[in-house]
């Protein structure tokens, strides 16, 4: 239907100036403007002309033909609309101009922000990226992945390609980056935390949630989009769309190569869809199609062998509509082009690629074309769901009919150039950026569509196309092969720079301006195999992926709804059935039991009742064991890296996130401060140690205690069976020395010291804040050194909270750690921004502010408290002592003396007991464990004594009252 205001917008594109090849039309328009009595404005003039030209019957046809002005009705977006009759005939999705396709990315570069911080410390490791692909066949996706991986590697990123299926592209990728072929079932056994980001280039990435990582999902296929448009699938699988939407929402961005694909997937859009054009998918598809199809065979089938075929294409933003630009082009070009064809004795055939394929649309389109001046039979219409490759292969000229500015280079235009077809295009900004007039294409003015006629005269001759047309077509084909490669690569790199977090230890890569690759790696892939070899294999694999993923959702729905759908198999009694049975049971008469039978039933129920001190299976397994290692984890994703057995016991930092059928400890239940996300994130795995130490007798009663992070399993530094046996034998021996055994060494070289490595992990401020916290903790003056020296003797230091020590030593370590953490926290709370963190460079590091410095704190305490330190090789089980006691020249034993620390702990407990909270912020020390000092015991003893005296007094008063007013037994005989 004609929308209000749309006619004035279309009139803006009508010819309004004389001169040029379209002078006759412009002169006629000028004569109409000079007629007396027409004082209306140009938009009203156009409306009057339209009303005069079109009859009432045409207005009826016009109502049947949807025409969009580029501001499509968003309310109709993504909703199903039934079409009648012919062609496709089925239910299809209506898409109009969508903000999905027009959305642009303007995020700030986090890499530039990291560089602006002027990191003076060197990086320890490059930024690691996981590039997930389904298969390594020779195809367009592998071509793009290989080129992108090469660019990222040259910039300084460390890229690892993960693939489900090996292929011929393996050799190419191995020469560029690391390649790892994995099975779908082993995805959960990959430690994703070692990567800084993930790029997913396969629909099979739906299997893995990739939590807590920035994820960019590259969608190149339309198979999922076509599936989402199928209403039958929606009815068969009700939660299918919601399932995919959840996975898409978990991604940072979902990237499409053109504006057509996000429109197909618009039902899954949660605001993170982006379009980055330039993918080699279109060029690859064109090359593959040209191997098996020729223009002569297709033209012969269509019956247009002698005609000049002009294919009119437009933007995907008008997926189901005829834009006003097409109507403007039809009106301004049709009469003149037909006159030119008659003059040159040429048969010109127009094909319009737009709209849908319903009978009403086709008939309305033909009616409109005849009124616009096209001869009967010279115009064909194909919907945008038709195979565009067949149309391009038969076309002689491609006319781009969209006159509005677009955010990306039109993908259909790129395909046309790849088919070696001369193109006639408007001088839009995104087109003139790449296309030179007369070399790669023929340009006309978007503001004056009448200039399109002159563009046709430049390539049409007496017998068909001129030599200029073939030259333009050839240059366009050569240009299209790598025209958008550099922009595509740099856009992906810029996107990564804006979503990745660059931690303190990372070696910052080079900026996007240093990208050297300006072409795709065509030579490597074209010499590897012919382009057509893997086409059927890729198509069948894609169909199999969709079927498998849909099947998983279908099985999930069957499991969910099986109870209600199949009562014959699952005929469970309902709640009402149980109520009826209870009522019947209550009405049944039962014989009275004797007192002996009542007592017998009571004793039986008492025996069946679980005792409060009953020990579970896990505790029984650990009975007699000398040591228990608590594995710290958070979330279901870490379960595959945990161990089971009598040596290990899990402790979770997520409330209610314990493993099923296990006796894992819930740290949040044992320490309420961990229920606060702010403190849980800042303490990280150290919070689990505080939870175990809080009233430790209720959970741990063994002489030795150990901890191990779940990441130790992911990084292949967890204990092997031989190392476990060695550790248990050592603990079970008569060796009662105060030793700490650790097996996850800090990655340190000869050029770095302990404190310098700590600086690299904590934004260059580790030793500064450690010294300030140490000084605050002990109240040292400014002139006194407060940084405990740590030697660089080539020995190992502990990391990843993976160590074992005597239980009493553990409690002493926790006592020291609580006071140190409180001093460190007070420095941050007293800053201008309490949520800031001086120990972090990226947002994740700032959120987990104290984690990295607490991870190495055990080394400082063990070294300066005079405890032996031994490294346990996690593979062989060999034990080697590190930093021998007799070689420690500078130990600050006086600061780590237990008597001193105990007195400091009691002073803090007394302050907490008296309500003395130092500082304006929240005091952290009382929240991290038990608060106790002798005064509390004395007060509790006194309160207990007072309660006892009060009870005696009440009993005495009650006895006296009974004697005064109570019953007195009369003497016998009275």
Order of alpha helices (4+ residues) and beta strands (2+ residues): alpha-alpha-alpha-alpha-beta-beta-beta-alpha-alpha-beta-beta-alpha-beta-alpha-beta-beta-beta-alpha-alpha-alpha-beta-alpha-beta-alpha-alpha-beta-beta-alpha-beta-alpha-beta-alpha-beta-alpha-beta-alpha-beta-alpha-alpha-alpha-beta-alpha-alpha-alpha-alpha-alpha-beta-beta-beta-alpha-alpha-alpha-beta-alpha-alpha-beta-alpha-alpha-beta-alpha-alpha-alpha-alpha-beta-beta-alpha-alpha
